[in-house]
């Protein structure tokens, strides 16, 4: 079976997420997710994440700063 390309997958996104994709809610959801990830990180000062933990909240926090507070 051929792999589906990104454009095709993006077109199917509304079918995969219950209620569709809501760009107006993405910042609030990203903020909540980054807070949960930061709380779960037991070794916040370490460079490498622990097993089953992510450090992507650093990127999310920077992205939200770039977007400003207009989404709140």
C-alpha positions, 0 to 999 in steps of 0.5 A: 500500500503506498504511503499517503503524502502530507497534503492528503493527511492534512485533508483528512485531519477534520475526519480524524479529530472529533468536531474538526480542527479548530485553529482558534483553540490551538493556542489554548490547547498548546498552552495546556499541553505544555504545562502538563508536560512541564509538570511531568518533567522530573528533570527539568534542568537536564538536557535529555528527557527521561523515558516517556517524558518530552521536552517539547514544552520548551518549544511550545512556550517559545511559540506561544511567546511569539504569538503574543497574548492575543489568543488568551 
